Amino acid sequence: VLTRLGRYVHALESFNIALELNNEFAPAHHNKGDVLAAMGSHEKAIQSYDTAIRLNPQFSEAYCSRANIRFALKHYNDALSDYERAIASQPS
């Protein structure tokens, strides 16, 4: 909700608190990445997506989010690889 309202700093603080409570919760890392991406912190967003993927290698949404950032940064081969992984990790 905070992210959709453009309250990125507060959203980021909320995700950091959630991760202090459970640093192994992949969706929180992914959502933190979304906030960082919205703030223009692309490399930090990629790091958050990397963590989400490490914690849950089948997290297709994290692959897709990371691909979108890589595409925006013109890292096209990496983006394509992530899009392919996102598709492959989807249940049949």
Backbone hydrogen bonds in HBPLUS format (Angstrom, degrees):
<---DONOR---> <-ACCEPTOR-->    atom                        ^
c    i                          cat <-CA-CA->   ^        H-A-AA   ^      H-
h    n   atom  resd res      DA  || num        DHA   H-A  angle D-A-AA Bond
n    s   type  num  typ     dist DA aas  dist angle  dist       angle   num
A0005-LEU N   A0001-VAL O   3.04 MM   4  6.30 137.7  2.23 144.6 156.5     1
A0005-LEU N   A0002-LEU O   3.21 MM   3  5.06 127.9  2.50  90.5 104.2     2
A0007-ARG N   A0002-LEU O   2.85 MM   5  5.09 150.0  1.94 164.8 156.3     3
A0006-GLY N   A0003-THR O   2.90 MM   3  5.07 157.9  1.95 107.7 114.6     4
A0011-ALA N   A0007-ARG O   2.96 MM   4  6.19 155.4  2.02 150.7 158.8     5
A0012-LEU N   A0008-TYR O   2.79 MM   4  5.97 163.5  1.82 154.7 158.8     6
A0013-GLU N   A0009-VAL O   2.98 MM   4  6.20 157.9  2.03 146.1 152.0     7
A0014-SER N   A0010-HIS O   2.97 MM   4  6.19 154.8  2.03 145.0 151.8     8
A0015-PHE N   A0011-ALA O   2.98 MM   4  6.32 159.2  2.02 154.3 159.2     9
A0016-ASN N   A0012-LEU O   2.93 MM   4  6.16 154.9  1.99 149.0 156.4    10
A0017-ILE N   A0013-GLU O   2.99 MM   4  6.24 153.9  2.06 148.0 154.7    11
A0018-ALA N   A0014-SER O   2.96 MM   4  6.25 161.6  2.00 149.0 154.2    12
A0019-LEU N   A0015-PHE O   2.88 MM   4  6.09 153.1  1.95 146.7 154.0    13
A0020-GLU N   A0016-ASN O   2.96 MM   4  6.20 135.6  2.16 138.8 150.5    14
A0020-GLU N   A0017-ILE O   3.12 MM   3  5.06 127.4  2.41  93.8 107.8    15
A0021-LEU N   A0017-ILE O   3.22 MM   4  6.57 144.5  2.35 144.7 153.4    16
A0021-LEU N   A0018-ALA O   3.14 MM   3  5.22 125.2  2.46  94.5 108.1    17
A0022-ASN N   A0018-ALA O   2.97 MM   4  6.31 147.7  2.08 143.9 153.7    18
A0025-PHE N   A0022-ASN O   3.41 MM   3  5.88 155.6  2.47 118.7 117.7    19
A0028-ALA N   A0025-PHE O   3.08 MM   3  5.70 132.0  2.32 116.0 127.4    20
A0029-HIS N   A0026-ALA O   3.04 MM   3  5.19 117.7  2.44 102.0 117.3    21
A0030-HIS N   A0026-ALA O   2.95 MM   4  6.27 160.7  1.99 158.2 164.3    22
A0031-ASN N   A0027-PRO O   2.86 MM   4  6.06 165.8  1.88 149.6 153.2    23
A0032-LYS N   A0028-ALA O   2.88 MM   4  5.99 151.6  1.96 142.5 150.7    24
A0033-GLY N   A0029-HIS O   2.93 MM   4  6.18 151.0  2.02 143.3 151.3    25
A0033-GLY N   A0030-HIS O   3.02 MM   3  5.01 114.0  2.48  93.1 109.1    26
A0034-ASP N   A0030-HIS O   2.99 MM   4  6.43 146.6  2.10 146.0 155.5    27
A0035-VAL N   A0031-ASN O   3.07 MM   4  6.41 153.1  2.14 146.3 152.5    28
A0036-LEU N   A0032-LYS O   2.91 MM   4  6.21 165.8  1.93 155.2 159.1    29
A0037-ALA N   A0033-GLY O   2.82 MM   4  6.01 155.7  1.88 149.2 156.2    30
A0038-ALA N   A0034-ASP O   2.98 MM   4  6.19 156.7  2.03 143.5 149.7    31
A0039-MET N   A0035-VAL O   2.97 MM   4  6.25 136.3  2.16 143.1 155.6    32
A0039-MET N   A0036-LEU O   3.13 MM   3  4.97 126.8  2.43  90.4 104.7    33
A0041-SER N   A0036-LEU O   2.84 MM   5  5.11 149.2  1.94 160.1 151.7    34
A0040-GLY N   A0037-ALA O   2.94 MM   3  5.01 155.1  2.01 103.4 111.5    35
A0045-ALA N   A0041-SER O   2.89 MM   4  6.12 149.3  1.99 150.3 160.4    36
A0046-ILE N   A0042-HIS O   2.92 MM   4  6.20 158.1  1.96 150.7 155.7    37
A0047-GLN N   A0043-GLU O   3.05 MM   4  6.36 151.9  2.13 142.4 149.9    38
A0048-SER N   A0044-LYS O   3.03 MM   4  6.36 151.4  2.11 145.3 152.4    39
A0049-TYR N   A0045-ALA O   2.91 MM   4  6.26 160.2  1.95 155.1 160.8    40
A0050-ASP N   A0046-ILE O   2.77 MM   4  5.97 154.8  1.83 150.0 157.7    41
A0051-THR N   A0047-GLN O   3.03 MM   4  6.28 154.5  2.09 144.1 149.9    42
A0052-ALA N   A0048-SER O   2.99 MM   4  6.30 160.2  2.03 149.1 154.5    43
A0053-ILE N   A0049-TYR O   2.91 MM   4  6.14 158.7  1.96 152.4 157.8    44
A0054-ARG N   A0050-ASP O   2.84 MM   4  6.07 152.7  1.92 146.9 155.2    45
A0055-LEU N   A0051-THR O   2.93 MM   4  6.14 155.6  1.99 150.9 156.9    46
A0056-ASN N   A0052-ALA O   2.90 MM   4  6.07 140.5  2.06 139.6 151.1    47
A0059-PHE N   A0056-ASN O   2.98 MM   3  5.49 151.2  2.06 132.9 131.1    48
A0060-SER N   A0058-GLN O   2.95 MM   2  5.74 120.3  2.32 113.4  97.0    49
A0062-ALA N   A0059-PHE O   3.06 MM   3  5.55 128.7  2.33 109.4 121.9    50
A0063-TYR N   A0059-PHE O   3.28 MM   4  6.73 154.5  2.35 149.7 157.0    51
A0064-CYS N   A0060-SER O   2.98 MM   4  6.24 160.3  2.01 152.0 157.4    52
A0065-SER N   A0061-GLU O   2.89 MM   4  6.08 158.0  1.94 145.7 151.8    53
A0066-ARG N   A0062-ALA O   2.92 MM   4  6.06 162.7  1.95 147.9 152.8    54
A0067-ALA N   A0063-TYR O   2.85 MM   4  6.03 152.5  1.92 144.9 153.4    55
A0068-ASN N   A0064-CYS O   2.95 MM   4  6.22 153.7  2.02 147.0 153.3    56
A0069-ILE N   A0065-SER O   3.21 MM   4  6.56 155.9  2.28 147.3 152.5    57
A0070-ARG N   A0066-ARG O   2.92 MM   4  6.18 167.5  1.93 154.1 158.0    58
A0071-PHE N   A0067-ALA O   2.77 MM   4  5.95 156.4  1.83 153.1 159.7    59
A0072-ALA N   A0068-ASN O   3.01 MM   4  6.20 158.7  2.05 142.5 148.2    60
A0073-LEU N   A0069-ILE O   2.93 MM   4  6.22 141.2  2.08 146.9 158.2    61
A0075-HIS N   A0070-ARG O   2.77 MM   5  5.01 164.1  1.79 159.2 153.7    62
A0074-LYS N   A0071-PHE O   2.89 MM   3  4.89 157.8  1.94 107.7 113.1    63
A0079-ALA N   A0075-HIS O   2.92 MM   4  6.15 156.8  1.98 153.8 161.5    64
A0080-LEU N   A0076-TYR O   2.84 MM   4  6.04 162.3  1.88 151.5 155.9    65
A0081-SER N   A0077-ASN O   3.00 MM   4  6.22 158.9  2.05 145.3 150.9    66
A0082-ASP N   A0078-ASP O   2.98 MM   4  6.26 156.3  2.04 147.5 153.6    67
A0083-TYR N   A0079-ALA O   2.86 MM   4  6.17 158.8  1.91 154.8 160.9    68
A0084-GLU N   A0080-LEU O   2.93 MM   4  6.17 158.0  1.97 150.7 156.6    69
A0085-ARG N   A0081-SER O   2.96 MM   4  6.24 153.4  2.03 145.1 152.6    70
A0086-ALA N   A0082-ASP O   2.83 MM   4  6.07 153.1  1.90 149.3 157.1    71
A0087-ILE N   A0083-TYR O   3.04 MM   4  6.34 157.3  2.09 147.7 152.8    72
A0088-ALA N   A0084-GLU O   2.90 MM   4  6.13 161.7  1.93 148.7 154.3    73
A0089-SER N   A0085-ARG O   2.89 MM   4  5.97 141.5  2.04 145.9 154.7    74
A0090-GLN N   A0087-ILE O   3.23 MM   3  5.43 159.3  2.27 106.2 112.5    75
